[in-house]
Amino acid sequence: MLMHSPKSRTLNGHLNNAAIDPQGTLSGRVIKRHVDNDPGLAYCLFVAEQPKSEAPVFVAVHGIRRGMRSQARRFAPFVDAVGGIMVAPLFSRRRFPDYQRLGRLKRGDRADVALKRVITDAAKFLRLPFKHLVMFGYSGGGQFVHRYAMANPRQVKRIAIAAPGWYTFPDTSQPFPRGIGKSASLPDVIFDPARFLQIPTLVLVGEKDVIKDENLNTSKKIRKQQGANRLDRGQRWIAEMAAAAGRFRLNTPLAFQLLPECGHSFVECMETGRMGRAVFNFLYPDDTQKNASATVNNKIRPGVAVLHS
């Protein structure tokens, strides 16, 4: 369950900034925090200058290079434009070596449990109810995000994932993480396709992201099930998700978007592929983002600082 902290007062659909940030040092800035009583669990937090009470919380999850701050900086202008709040967790290599697969038994701490603690800490810190999440992940972060959503469909409103190396398919005959069948590595996780297939999902991959680099899972089973590279795998997975949704008679938005002139690089996808705009247009479809996005580019906005608390 997400933490529901006491509500701050609202006015015309906007949150009361004085209640969230009485010192005026938080809004419009990216800060780094640590979870109370757990100094090893860090995250970046950003609150729009004019936060909206109805906007779902945006969660951004890094790839295996752990670029938490880079993602937070580059997404901050988009979060600000929709009046949102951003939480970007840091899954350290030592503690969360298997975070992409949620943290299987005997492979470090559970990353899904850690994210719930981060969300609870941020809600408590801001004294706000976090009702729903929209999520983004790049590369290894994309692996985590789609698996987290599949395991926690009641918490997640929409997801956008970019260039995961491989996926969990909606296949009950295959054990997790290749499928959603029971696995001794995550004994308490039960997947409910009737629920997770209702989550609108966007997959984005660079058109040049076809190189078999050292971080790509090239096992025979994965190649046979999912394809040879990230581009093939993204297209195949979204097609399988759409087919599975159809069997449940669901008309869920499940989309694939090619990012032109982009390889496997978060920065390149943001600056050349305009990934930030595509992600936020999908995650916040009912917002006035179409108007706001005209003033937002994919580079860091001057004045968005990274602070430490």
Secondary structure, DSSP 4 states (H G I P E B T S, - for coil): ---BPPPPPEETTEE-HHHH-TTS-STTSEEEEEETTEEEEEEEEEE-SS-BTTPPEEEEE--TT--HHHHHHHHHHHHHHTT-EEEEE---TTT-TTGGGT--TTSSS-HHHHHHHHHHHHHHHHT-B---EEEEEETHHHHHHHHHHHH-TTTEEEEEEE--S----S-TTSBTTTSSB--TTSTT----HHHHTTS-EEEEEETT-----TTS---HHHHHHH-SSHHHHHHHHHHHHHHHHHHTT----EEEEEETT--S-HHHHHHTS-HHHHHHHHH-TTSSHHHHGGG--SSPPTT--EEE-
